[in-house]
Amino acid sequence: MKLNLVVSALLVGYSVGQNVVEVAVSMPETFSTLVSFVQFAQLATTLSETQGITVFAPTDAAFAGLIQVAPEVVTNLGDAQWSTHLQNVLLNHVLPVEVPSKDVTDGLTATALSGEELTFGKNSKGAVSVGAAKVEIADVEASNGVIHVIDNVLIPSWVTNSIVDRAAATPALSTLVQLVGAAGLEATLKGPGPFTVFAPTNDAFVKFLDGADIASLDIEEVKSILLYHVVSGIAPAAAITDGLMLPTVQGEDITFSLMGDAAMVNGENIVLTDILANNGIVHVIDEVLTMPSMDTPEVPDATTPPTKKKEDTMPEATTPPTSSSSRTSFAAAATVTLLGFGVAIGNAF
């Protein structure tokens, strides 16, 4: 208790005229880990300049406790390719409005900038908690908001969910989950990875399967198609650049583009980005990606001249391309970028 009172007095003294990041930087013996993560995630400027926020600031002891409970999480968050996940963890400690302790009621809920809901508690003595964390020091005023010092890290739900778990919890991806199980890929996509998965919706598979029953499919072909939707490593929307081509686990490349505001992969729309999991990231797409090798035309028999069809004499402009050929030509020409999560973070504030 005496230590808390001393720290509280110092925080109040240091916080006059300082923003939330400057307050944390001024207390390295309490917030060095938090400050390090904020700087590594490139959120310092955003958190310094955004007005009217509430920050729940875990102490160094809180992060040390997380290392003991889930060391792999802390290790991953220190890896540059996990920067989107780190940003999400940090934003799980930030509310877009100021909430002083006097306004907290038992059972109050609020949505953090991570997109997850935080639940508050308040006992008869006025002690405040958020999630599994207790507020050790409340109402440290800063120039752009208020800080509450907490004794635990507020962990987002993705930390305990794999890519398969996240897909299984999404009704629109139930066909994908069924096919992943049928192809024997569930254990792989629940493994450490990390992976980036481009997940076709149920409607996409309805069009692709064209009435075929899943039980009648060639499982090896299904497996190959599914692996064409998986990239090794983490590729958040913010990391995908103009004309980027990524090799898939299946072996062939996928290509990214932007048509106006529509982000695409192989010419197909990406309808939702950056669904985080503890072993990677998922982007939802509205079509099943066809591998270039599936679109290879058959070579005609050299001894049999091809029959000229009536439509072959039509002008090219009046002959609509087939779905597969348009995907192939678009993938070859596609060269623009996806919208970045980093931009979305800035807009969120």
C-alpha positions, 0 to 999 in steps of 0.5 A, a space after each residue: 500500500 505504501 509503495 502504491 501511495 508513493 507511485 501515485 504521488 509521483 504520477 500526479 506530480 509528473 503528469 501535469 501537462 504531459 500526455 499519456 505516453 510522456 507520463 509512462 515514459 517519466 516512470 521507467 521503474 513502473 512502465 518500461 515494458 509498456 513503453 517499449 511495446 508502445 514504441 515497438 508497435 509505432 503507437 507512441 505518436 497516436 497515443 500522444 496526440 489522440 484526445 480524450 482517451 482512457 489508458 489502462 496501464 499495466 506495470 512491469 510486474 504485470 508483464 512479468 506475470 504474463 511472461 510466466 503464464 504465457 511466455 510464447 505470447 510475449 516472445 511473439 509480440 517482440 517479433 516484427 511480423 507480429 506487429 498487428 497483434 501487438 498493436 491489438 494487445 495495446 489497443 485493448 487497454 485503450 478506450 476512446 473516451 475518458 472514464 474516471 473511476 467515479 463513473 465506473 459501475 459494477 458490470 459496466 462494459 465498454 468497447 476498447 480500440 481493439 474492438 473487444 469489450 471490456 467489463 468493469 467491476 466495482 466493490 462496496 469500497 470503491 475499488 475498480 477492476 477491469 477484466 482480470 486486472 485490478 486498478 492499483 492507482 486510479 485517475 492519473 490525469 494527463 493532457 489528453 486523457 486519464 490513466 488507470 494503473 493495473 496489475 494484469 495485462 488485458 489479453 484479447 480473445 485471439 490469444 487463446 484461439 487458433 486460425 481454425 478456432 476463429 473460423 469455426 466461430 464464424 458462421 460464414 466460414 463453416 464450409 471452409 472449416 468442414 473442408 479443412 477437416 476433410 482434407 486433414 489440415 486441421 492439426 496443421 492450421 491449429 499448429 504454431 505456424 504462423 500462417 496467413 489464410 485467405 478464407 472463402 465464404 460459404 457462398 464462395 464455395 457454393 459457386 465453386 462446388 457447383 452442386 457437388 457433394 463434399 463427400 464426393 470430392 477428390 480429397 487430395 485436390 481439395 487439400 491442394 486448393 486449400 493450401 493455395 489459400 495459405 501463406 507462411 508467415 503473417 501478412 496483415 493488410 498494412 504489409 501488403 504492397 503494390 504488386 506484391 506476390 506471395 508464394 502459397 504453401 501449395 507452391 504457386 503464387 497469389 497476387 494482390 491488387 486494388 480497384 478503387 477502394 476494393 482490395 483483391 487477391 487474384 482479382 477476388 474481393 477481400 471483404 474482411 481483413 486482419 482477423 487475428 489468431 494466436 498462430 496467424 491472421 485471416 482475411 475473408 474473401 468472396 470467391 475460391 481462388 483457382 490455382 494457375 495450374 488449374 487454368 492451363 488449357 488442354 493441348 489439342 491433338 496435332 493430327 486433328 484440326 480444331 473445329 472452328 466454333 461460331 463464337 470464335 468468329 465474333 469480335 473479341 470485345 463481344 465475347 465475355 471471358 469465362 470466370 476462370 480466364 478472367 481470374 487468370 488474366 486479372 491475376 497476371 495484371 494485378 498490381 495495387 495495394 491493400 488498405 492498411 490496418 495502420 490506416 484503420 488504427 489512425 481512423 479509429 482514433 
